[in-house]
Amino acid sequence: METERGGDKAGRQTEVEQWAKMLARRLLRKSNDVVKLAYLEGDTLSEQLDRLDLSLLNEFKRSANGAVEIKLIDRVKALGELAALLERSTPPEDDAAQARTQADSLYQALERRAGEQSYD
């Protein structure tokens, strides 16, 4: 029974790591394709839709008069969810240093990405 519990814990840790990596990748993406979507129409839209990275898109509306409303995911909220997810999955003591290193790497990547983006 002891190995099963350890296996469940390891499986849970792997699942949490996968979710954390997916969420981190999502936070680091650019929204260029979402903006491109606003300008595509008709046949061009149907041809290019599968090639667009719309992972940051939360909501898209186009009115009859052509006005477009785009809502992106809230990166600050997603970052909070990522932190909570990582906090709930407390690693064993021997893995704590590795987890801190990974968290530091993620934080540095987010800072670099934030510095690259302009909000003009």
N, C-alpha and C positions, 0 to 999 in steps of 0.2 A: 504493500500500500504506500509506503514512503516514497518509492520511485515514481508512482503515479502522481502523487501530489507535486513532487519536484518537476515531473514532466508537464503537468498542468501549468505550473508557475512559469516554466520556461516557455511553454506555448503561448501563454498570456503575454509574457514579456516580448516575444517575437511579434505577436499581433500588435501590441502597443507601438513597438518600434516601427512597424510597417505603416501604421496610421500616422505616426509622428513624421516619418519621412515624406509621406504623401502630402501631408498638410504643409510641411516646410517647403516642398517643391512648389506647391500651389502659391505660397506666399511670395516666392521669388520670381514668379512669371511676370512678363510685361503684358500690358493691355492693348497692344497695337492691333491685334486681330479683332478685338471687340469694336474698336473704332472703325476698322475696315468694314465690318459687318453693317454699320450704319450707312455706308455709301454704296453697298452692293444692292442691286435690284434685279428682278426678273431672272433671265437665264444665267447671268453672271453669278447671281446669288446661289442658285442651285448647283452650278458647276464648282464653286469654290467653298461651299459651306463645310464639306467634310474635311477640308484642309486647314480650316481655321482653328486656332487654339482659343477656345471660349471658356476655359476653366475658371476664369475670374468673373465671368458673367453671372449675375444673380437674377437680373430681370431685363427684358428688352421689349419695348413697345414702339410701334410705328403707327401714327394716327393717319386718318384718311387724307389730311392735308400735307402729309409728308414729314411732320415733326417726329423726331426720334427721342425716346427716353431710355437711357441706359443706366442700370444700377449694377455696380460691381460688388464683390464680396467685401466685407469690412475686414481689412487686414489686421487692424488692432484687435478686433474681437477674435479673429482666427488665431492670432498670436497668443491671446489669453487662453483660448481653448487648448492650444498646443502646450502651453506651460502647465495647465491643469492636468492634461493627459500625462505628461511626463512626471508630474508631481505624484499622481495617483499610483504610478507604476514604479515605486521606489526600488531601485536596484539593490542587490545584495552588497554588503560592505566592500568586497573585493572588486566589484564592478563600479563603485561610486566614482572613482577617479576617471575611469573611461567615460562614464556618463557625463561628468562635468566637462571633460574635454570635448565631447560631441556637442553638448549644449553651448559651450563657448564658440565652437566652430560655426554653429547655426546662427548664433547671435551676431558674430562678425560678418557672416555672409549677408544677413539681413541689413546690417549697418552699411555695408558696401553698396548693396542694391539701393537702399534709400538715398545714398549720396549720388547715385547715378541718375535717379529720376528727377526730372524737373516738373514743378507743379505750376507752370505758367498759365 
